[in-house]
Amino acid sequence: MFYLEFIFAAIGFVVLYISFARLSSYPEFSESMLLKCGDSDPPGVDIVGWMLLVLAVAVPIISLTLGDNFLKWSNPAEIALLISGPIFVFLFIGFESKFTTTPVLDMKPVFQPGFLRVLVQVFGYTFILNSVWHLISC
């Protein structure tokens, strides 16, 4: 199954590369956000941003999966994973908002007060629903 997914991913990268090459040949698209600074070159890939995003998503999931299933919560490896998860999230947000020219995610809306209000409301609503569900299921 892995080899089948690998083949589809390789085909996807080839199609993506050809698409950017064709897009850069049209002068009317030279100002596109997908192209770097309108110079008709295919955009650079933010490798560090992608790696930080993968770590920011995977490390908390791995730590919560391992906790109490394979490792005790007091295990030093588990504690290190639990601590490093939020650190990777903050590193990703900081790197994407300050240091990259072609960000994986645009962080400008994240720091707007309206976005933060909605984010807090969504997390609060989710917390309430999970708490009620936990009380009902006990």
Secondary structure, DSSP 8 states (H G I E B T S, - for coil): -HHHHHHHHHHHHHHHHHHHHHHHT-GGGTT-TTSGGGSSS-----HHHHHHHHHHHHHHHHHHHHBTTTB-TTSHHHHHHHHHHHHHHHHHHHHHHHT-SS-SS--TGGGSHHHHHHHHHHHHHHHHHHHHHHHHH-
